[in-house]
Amino acid sequence: MSRWRATGDCAYLASADDLKGAVIMAKKPATGAETTPATRVEQPIILIRGFGGLGVEDEKKIAYQGFNDGTVYPQKSGENYIYEGLILRFMKSRWIYNDATNIVGYYNSPVIRDEKSIPAELAGFKLDLFSGHKVVIDPATALSLVKSTTDVRKTLWVFRYYDLDDREDFKRYGNALVRLITFIQTLAEHKHQAVPKVNIIAHSMGGLIVREAVQRSYAKGEAPKHINKIVTLGTPHQGISFQVLKDWIGIGAAAELEQFNPDGQKDPKNPVGFNKFAEHFPPERVLTVVGTNYRTYGPAVASWLNRAFSVVGEFGPNYNRSDGLVKQAFAQLPGAPRTFVHKCHGGPDSLVTSREAFEVATRFFFGNIKVRLKLVTAKVKRGKDLFGKSEFFLGVSIKPRRVDFELFHQSAEAENCYGPFSNEDLSDKSKDGVSSNWTDGDNGERLIWEGWLDTGAITLTTDRPRDGATSGEVQKPGRSSTTS
């Protein structure tokens, strides 16, 4: 078996002695409805945590539910050595985010307030935001935000649904998320600021809550008016391959557990099934970040179960192909771009704590150049066996210049290379193979990766590029360009 792994900056041709005439192209997209416009303007960011281990009690005790946990990278140096976590990195970033987490209150019974109990300064806000639900806006904190000089577009919010002891189903979570978004937008309007959409980063079950809001809480067609882009980290969009036990993730409601059932997720009658998402929100505005390092996930039994309960295209129990809990295939949405990060589902060195997740998410939110990496031609010259039963695999890693972290990772260790292929030019499609097919499916293109890059740190002085601005194209193999 011959394996070939291409690594390198996306501005260069990834090459190896085993290939001849391989051409990998990265280029700016054509203008038109099929492209996703860049959104350089600041917009509020909502962070939603999912399950990471054996229950939620520990998560409830953490101030920022793990979004303030970072990672040490011993193999890096200088600025790349310590990553301080999503919260602090955002608040230290050039967008100067303000923390607004304490605005939401979580109670065991519905909070009832009348209009007289709401400060007069909040008269422009609907009473429904503050009363009648278990998850409500805190009037005192809301008043402090109204009086502050905070630019609402530069705020950061943590949606702590875990704080509810009496948890029932996803409908409550979805409706509460919509109320939070409504409050953010009303706050901006009240402060005579431009009313923004929001960006959302959701981990694991948090991504299913976002889909609940998009597919059911909002009326059909309304969600894109309020939500700009969504990044999901290890979300089981298509369920979890093995049976999820109540004690495994600390969930007590049958309706909540059903969200993780693969059969329920693909049921055409399910209004919040993953196949219906595109009817409510443009899938190209959702980035699914897929974890691949099952080996570092703490609860080892999950990795064993993922190997035992394999899905189509994995060669059975020979491969794990998960982040330790969620299968790579099930962490994706049809039509949505994806990127692979070699981190596990949860814990000290995971999708939540990794700098890779920050780098990928911010480029998706604020990047000004969209890159599509395709394999145009290739020929394997060496490594074939003598009996004509060779199998070839193609793996790629992508790093932007000046940032020593991968935006995309494929390797034999991650079990996510394209293949197996038997043809020397890699022209045969991967059917029931170890890895998924080319990113864009069956339209004939061999698209390896598509994603956003951000030249802001290089080109910005006092003004940012206009929304949708793009520049640069890789013209020839081995020549750098402005796309990195």
C-alpha positions in Angstrom: 0.0 0.0 0.0 1.4 3.4 -1.0 0.4 6.5 0.9 1.1 10.0 -0.2 0.7 13.0 2.1 1.0 16.6 0.8 1.8 19.3 3.2 2.5 23.0 2.9 1.3 26.5 2.6 -1.7 26.9 0.4 0.1 29.3 -1.8 2.5 26.6 -3.0 2.1 23.4 -4.9 2.3 20.5 -2.5 4.5 17.9 -4.2 6.2 14.6 -3.7 8.6 12.3 -5.6 5.8 9.8 -6.0 3.7 12.2 -8.1 4.3 13.5 -11.6 2.5 16.5 -13.1 0.3 17.1 -10.1 -1.4 20.5 -10.2 -3.2 21.9 -7.2 -4.9 25.2 -7.7 -6.2 27.8 -5.3 -8.1 30.7 -6.7 -10.5 33.4 -5.8 -14.1 32.6 -6.6 -16.2 34.1 -9.4 -18.7 36.7 -8.3 -22.3 35.5 -8.1 -24.9 34.0 -5.9 -23.0 30.8 -5.5 -20.3 32.4 -3.5 -20.4 33.4 0.2 -19.7 37.1 0.6 -17.0 38.1 3.1 -18.2 40.0 6.1 -15.5 42.2 7.4 -17.6 44.3 9.7 -17.7 43.5 13.4 -20.7 41.5 14.6 -21.6 40.1 18.0 -20.4 36.6 18.7 -22.4 34.1 20.7 -20.6 31.0 22.2 -22.5 27.9 23.0 -20.9 24.9 24.7 -21.9 21.3 24.3 -21.0 18.2 26.2 -17.4 17.2 26.4 -17.2 14.3 28.9 -19.4 12.3 31.3 -22.0 14.8 32.4 -22.6 18.5 32.8 -22.2 19.2 36.5 -18.6 20.1 36.2 -19.4 22.3 33.1 -21.9 24.3 35.2 -19.2 25.2 37.7 -17.0 26.7 35.0 -17.4 30.5 34.5 -17.2 30.4 30.8 -18.0 26.7 30.2 -14.5 26.0 28.9 -14.3 28.7 26.3 -11.7 30.4 28.5 -9.5 27.3 28.5 -6.5 27.3 26.2 -3.6 25.0 25.2 0.1 25.0 25.5 1.9 24.0 22.3 5.4 22.7 23.3 6.5 22.3 19.8 5.9 25.9 19.0 7.9 29.0 20.0 7.3 32.7 20.7 3.7 33.9 20.2 2.7 30.5 19.0 3.6 28.8 22.3 0.6 29.7 24.5 -3.0 29.9 23.3 -5.0 31.6 25.9 -8.5 30.4 24.9 -11.4 31.7 22.8 -12.7 34.3 25.4 -9.4 36.0 26.1 -8.2 35.8 22.5 -11.3 37.5 21.2 -11.2 40.2 23.9 -7.5 40.8 23.1 -8.2 40.9 19.3 -8.4 43.9 17.0 -12.1 43.8 17.4 -11.9 44.6 21.1 -14.8 42.5 22.2 -16.7 43.4 25.4 -17.8 40.5 27.6 -21.6 40.5 28.1 -22.1 37.0 29.5 -24.0 37.9 32.7 -27.0 39.2 30.8 -28.9 35.9 30.8 -30.5 34.3 33.9 -31.4 30.6 34.2 -34.1 29.6 36.7 -35.9 26.4 37.8 -39.3 27.9 37.2 -40.5 30.7 34.9 -39.7 34.2 36.1 -42.7 36.5 36.2 -42.1 40.2 36.1 -44.5 43.1 35.3 -43.7 46.2 33.4 -43.5 48.2 36.6 -40.5 46.2 37.7 -38.6 46.9 34.5 -36.5 50.1 34.7 -37.9 53.0 32.6 -34.7 53.0 30.5 -35.7 49.6 29.1 -39.1 50.7 28.0 -38.2 50.0 24.4 -37.6 46.3 25.1 -40.4 43.7 25.0 -41.5 42.4 28.3 -41.2 38.9 26.9 -37.4 39.2 27.1 -37.5 39.6 30.9 -40.5 37.5 31.9 -42.5 34.3 31.4 -39.6 31.9 30.8 -37.0 30.0 32.7 -34.3 31.6 30.6 -34.7 35.4 30.6 -32.7 38.6 30.3 -31.6 40.1 33.6 -33.0 43.7 33.8 -30.1 45.1 35.9 -27.4 43.9 33.6 -29.4 45.0 30.6 -29.7 48.5 32.1 -25.9 48.6 32.7 -25.3 47.7 29.0 -27.8 50.4 27.9 -25.9 53.0 29.9 -22.5 51.9 28.8 -20.5 53.1 25.8 -20.3 49.5 24.5 -20.4 49.0 20.8 -22.9 46.2 20.5 -21.2 44.9 17.4 -18.1 44.2 19.5 -19.7 42.1 22.2 -19.1 38.5 23.2 -21.8 36.3 24.8 -21.8 32.9 26.4 -25.2 31.1 26.3 -25.2 28.9 29.4 -28.2 26.6 28.9 -26.4 24.0 31.0 -27.4 26.1 34.1 -30.9 24.7 33.9 -31.4 21.9 36.4 -34.9 21.2 35.0 -34.1 20.5 31.4 -36.8 19.4 29.1 -36.2 19.6 25.3 -34.5 21.5 22.6 -37.5 23.8 22.0 -36.8 25.7 25.2 -33.2 26.1 24.2 -33.9 27.3 20.7 -36.5 29.8 21.9 -34.1 31.1 24.5 -31.4 31.6 22.0 -33.7 33.6 19.7 -34.6 35.8 22.7 -31.0 36.5 23.3 -30.4 37.4 19.7 -33.5 39.6 19.8 -32.2 41.4 22.9 -28.8 42.0 21.3 -30.4 43.5 18.2 -32.8 45.6 20.3 -29.9 46.8 22.4 -28.1 48.1 19.4 -31.2 49.8 18.1 -31.8 51.4 21.5 -28.3 52.7 21.5 -28.8 54.2 18.0 -26.2 51.8 16.5 -26.5 49.8 13.4 -28.5 46.7 14.1 -26.2 43.8 13.6 -26.7 40.1 12.8 -24.8 37.7 15.1 -22.1 35.2 14.5 -22.2 31.9 16.5 -19.6 29.4 17.5 -21.2 26.3 18.9 -19.5 23.1 20.3 -21.1 19.7 20.1 -24.7 19.8 21.4 -24.6 23.6 21.1 -24.7 23.2 17.4 -27.9 21.2 17.6 -29.4 24.0 19.7 -28.5 26.5 17.0 -30.2 24.3 14.4 -33.3 24.1 16.6 -33.4 27.9 16.6 -32.8 28.1 12.9 -35.2 25.3 11.8 -38.0 25.7 14.3 -37.9 28.7 16.7 -37.6 31.2 13.8 -40.3 31.2 11.2 -39.1 29.8 7.9 -36.8 32.2 6.1 -36.3 34.4 9.2 -33.1 33.0 10.6 -30.8 34.5 7.9 -32.1 37.9 8.8 -30.7 37.6 12.3 -27.8 35.2 12.1 -24.8 35.9 9.8 -22.6 32.8 10.0 -22.3 29.7 12.2 -19.3 27.6 13.1 -19.9 24.2 14.7 -17.1 22.4 16.6 -17.7 18.6 16.7 -21.5 18.9 16.5 -23.2 15.5 15.8 -25.4 16.9 13.1 -26.2 13.5 11.9 -26.4 11.9 15.3 -24.0 9.6 17.2 -23.2 6.2 15.8 -23.6 4.3 19.0 -26.6 4.4 21.4 -26.3 7.4 23.6 -27.0 6.6 27.2 -28.7 8.9 29.6 -25.8 8.9 32.1 -23.2 9.5 29.3 -24.0 13.1 28.7 -26.2 14.0 31.7 -29.4 14.4 29.7 -32.7 13.3 31.3 -35.4 14.2 28.7 -36.3 11.6 26.1 -37.0 14.3 23.5 -33.5 15.8 24.1 -31.9 12.4 23.7 -33.7 11.9 20.4 -31.6 14.7 18.9 -28.6 12.3 18.9 -30.4 9.4 17.2 -29.1 9.0 13.7 -32.4 7.5 12.5 -34.3 10.4 13.9 -31.9 13.0 12.4 -32.3 11.6 8.9 -36.1 11.0 9.2 -37.7 13.1 6.4 -40.6 13.9 8.8 -38.3 15.4 11.4 -38.6 19.2 11.0 -35.2 19.7 12.6 -33.5 16.9 10.8 -30.1 17.7 9.2 -31.4 17.1 5.7 -33.9 20.0 6.1 -31.4 22.6 7.3 -30.9 24.1 3.8 -34.6 24.9 3.6 -34.1 27.4 6.5 -30.5 28.7 6.2 -27.8 28.9 3.5 -25.5 25.9 4.3 -22.5 27.7 2.7 -22.7 30.1 5.7 -22.1 27.2 8.1 -18.6 25.9 8.7 -18.4 22.4 10.3 -15.1 21.9 12.1 -14.5 18.2 12.3 -12.2 16.7 14.9 -10.1 13.7 14.0 -7.9 12.8 17.1 -9.9 10.2 18.9 -6.8 9.0 20.7 -6.7 11.9 23.1 -10.4 11.9 24.1 -10.6 11.1 27.8 -13.5 8.7 28.1 -11.8 5.8 26.3 -15.0 3.7 26.1 -16.4 6.2 23.5 -13.5 5.5 21.1 -14.1 1.8 21.5 -17.8 2.2 20.7 -17.0 4.4 17.7 -14.9 1.5 16.3 -17.5 -1.1 17.1 -20.4 1.0 15.6 -18.9 1.9 12.3 -20.8 3.8 9.6 -20.9 3.2 5.8 -17.5 3.8 4.1 -15.2 3.0 7.0 -14.1 -0.6 6.4 -15.8 -1.7 9.6 -14.0 -1.8 12.9 -10.6 -1.3 11.2 -11.0 2.5 11.6 -12.4 4.8 14.3 -12.7 8.0 12.2 -14.1 10.2 15.0 -13.1 12.9 17.5 -13.5 10.3 20.2 -17.3 10.8 20.4 -18.7 12.1 17.1 -18.0 10.4 13.8 -16.2 12.6 11.2 -19.0 11.8 8.7 -21.7 12.7 11.2 -20.1 16.0 12.2 -20.9 17.4 8.7 -23.9 19.0 7.1 -24.9 18.6 3.4 -23.8 21.6 1.4 -21.8 23.2 4.2 -18.0 23.6 4.0 -16.0 21.6 6.3 -12.5 21.6 7.7 -10.6 18.9 9.6 -8.7 19.7 12.8 -6.6 17.1 14.5 -8.1 17.5 18.0 -10.5 15.5 20.1 -14.1 16.2 21.1 -13.6 17.7 24.5 -11.0 18.0 27.3 -7.7 19.9 27.8 -6.5 19.5 24.2 -9.7 19.5 22.1 -11.7 21.4 19.5 -12.8 23.9 22.2 -9.4 24.6 23.6 -7.4 24.7 20.4 -6.0 27.7 18.6 -6.8 25.9 15.4 -10.5 26.4 16.1 -10.0 30.1 16.7 -7.9 30.6 13.5 -10.5 28.7 11.4 -13.5 30.4 12.9 -12.2 34.0 12.6 -11.2 33.5 9.0 -14.7 32.2 8.2 -16.3 35.1 9.9 -14.0 37.9 8.8 -11.9 36.6 5.9 -11.7 38.6 2.7 -10.5 35.9 0.3 -12.2 32.6 -0.4 -9.9 29.8 -1.6 -10.8 26.6 -3.3 -8.1 24.0 -3.5 -8.5 21.4 -6.3 -6.6 18.5 -7.5 -6.4 19.0 -11.3 -4.0 16.3 -12.4 -1.8 13.7 -10.7 0.1 10.6 -11.5 1.6 8.1 -9.0 5.0 7.0 -10.3 6.3 4.8 -7.5 5.1 2.7 -4.6 2.9 0.3 -6.6 2.8 -3.3 -5.6 3.7 -6.1 -8.1 0.2 -7.6 -8.2 -1.8 -4.6 -9.4 -3.7 -4.2 -6.2 -2.2 -0.9 -5.0 -4.2 1.5 -2.9 -3.3 5.2 -2.9 -4.3 7.9 -0.4 -4.1 11.7 -0.7 -3.8 13.8 2.4 -3.2 17.6 2.7 -2.5 20.1 5.5 -3.0 23.8 5.0 -1.2 26.6 6.9 -1.5 30.3 6.3 1.7 32.3 6.2 2.8 33.9 9.5 0.5 31.6 11.5 2.1 28.3 12.5 -1.2 26.4 12.8 -3.1 24.2 10.4 -6.5 25.4 9.0 -7.0 21.9 7.5 -5.5 18.6 8.3 -5.6 15.2 6.6 -3.2 12.3 7.4 -3.1 8.6 7.9 -3.1 9.2 11.7 -6.3 11.2 11.4 -7.8 8.5 9.2 -9.3 11.0 6.8 -7.2 11.0 3.7 -9.0 10.9 0.3 -9.0 7.3 -1.0 -8.4 4.5 -1.3 -7.7 4.9 -5.1 -6.4 2.2 -7.3 -5.9 4.3 -10.5 -2.5 5.9 -10.8 -4.1 9.3 -11.6 -6.4 9.1 -8.6 -9.4 9.3 -11.0 -11.5 6.6 -9.5 -14.0 7.7 -6.9 -13.7 6.4 -3.4 -16.6 4.0 -3.0 -17.1 2.4 0.4 -13.5 3.4 1.2 -11.7 4.6 4.2 -12.3 8.2 3.6 -15.1 10.4 2.3 -15.3 11.4 -1.3 -14.0 14.7 -2.6 -15.4 17.7 -0.8 -18.0 18.7 -3.4 -19.3 15.2 -4.0 -20.1 13.9 -7.5 -20.0 16.9 -9.8 -16.7 15.9 -11.3 -14.5 18.4 -9.6 -11.8 17.0 -7.2 -12.2 19.8 -4.6 -9.8 19.1 -1.7 -10.7 22.1 0.5 -12.5 25.4 0.4 -12.2 28.1 3.0 -11.5 31.7 3.9 -8.2 33.5 4.4 -7.8 36.9 6.0 -5.2 39.4 4.7 -6.3 42.0 7.2 -3.3 41.6 9.5 -1.0 42.2 6.5 -2.9 44.8 4.4 -4.9 46.8 7.0 -3.7 50.2 8.0 -6.6 52.4 9.2 -9.3 51.2 6.8 -10.5 47.7 6.2 -11.2 46.3 2.7 -14.8 46.7 1.6 -17.1 43.8 2.2 -16.6 41.1 -0.3 -13.2 42.3 -1.4 -11.0 39.6 -2.9 -7.5 39.6 -4.3 -4.9 37.3 -5.7 -4.8 34.0 -7.4 -2.3 31.1 -7.4 -1.2 31.2 -11.1 1.6 28.6 -11.2 2.8 25.8 -9.0 5.5 26.8 -6.6 4.9 30.5 -6.8 3.5 32.4 -3.8 0.6 34.8 -4.1 -1.5 37.2 -2.0 -4.0 34.6 -1.2 -2.1 33.4 1.9 
